Amino acid sequence: MTTARLPLFPLNAVLFPGLVLPLNVFEQRYRAMMRELLTVDDAEPRRFVVVAIRDGREVAPTGSGMPDRAALPEKGPAAGFGPDPVQAFHRVGCVADAATIRERADGSFEVVVTGTTRVRLLSVDASGPFLVAEVEDVPEEPGEEAEALSEGVLRAFRAYQKRLAGARERSLTTSELPDDPSVVSYLVAAAAILDVPSKQRLLQAPDTATRLREELSLLRAETAVLRHLPSLPAVDLTQAPTYPN
């Protein structure tokens, strides 16, 4: 199993392979990480690991999962995560490739990343200016009946989209949706409106087929709930937020 040491970026969000995530980086420990990544040659990938924070960790008064702006550099890179930081995070995360890192005038950063591969956290090093994790690759296995399950999930996803957005909104056509079952599984996991623990379960599913089966169940349940709700402001619900570090 391939291992690597990569900077670690904890979030109250889940990044999936192939999906894009915008980040608003303002804490000193993560600014230091971005400055380090900017030293990487332009021809090389600027990689770090995005990992979801376990419930009840790093919770600020502004809301669940929002980092504490009072976590000053002198408190160290593990501030808010306890004496053994690895225990504060889910063990399966996703490698992020930073497509753009833009520094603002105030020293904060605007970053856009794409998820690449799943990894498992083995350990977390808090001795430097930011957290660094030793990780190992988590291979993506297809599992049994992934192709058939993928078709069922796409049908369920279209019904979910239509119910969520309302009949007046344009839904994705078949030609706009991918054919590869693993890509389908990650796209649906990212696009469905689910809480972090549910998304984390999908990320760490042992294979594509298992992920698709769980998505099928989740989509059917969510669609049934939406049938009994009044019209929702779909554009507000489906817009991707920019995640603060």
Disulfide bonds with the S-S distance in Angstrom:
none
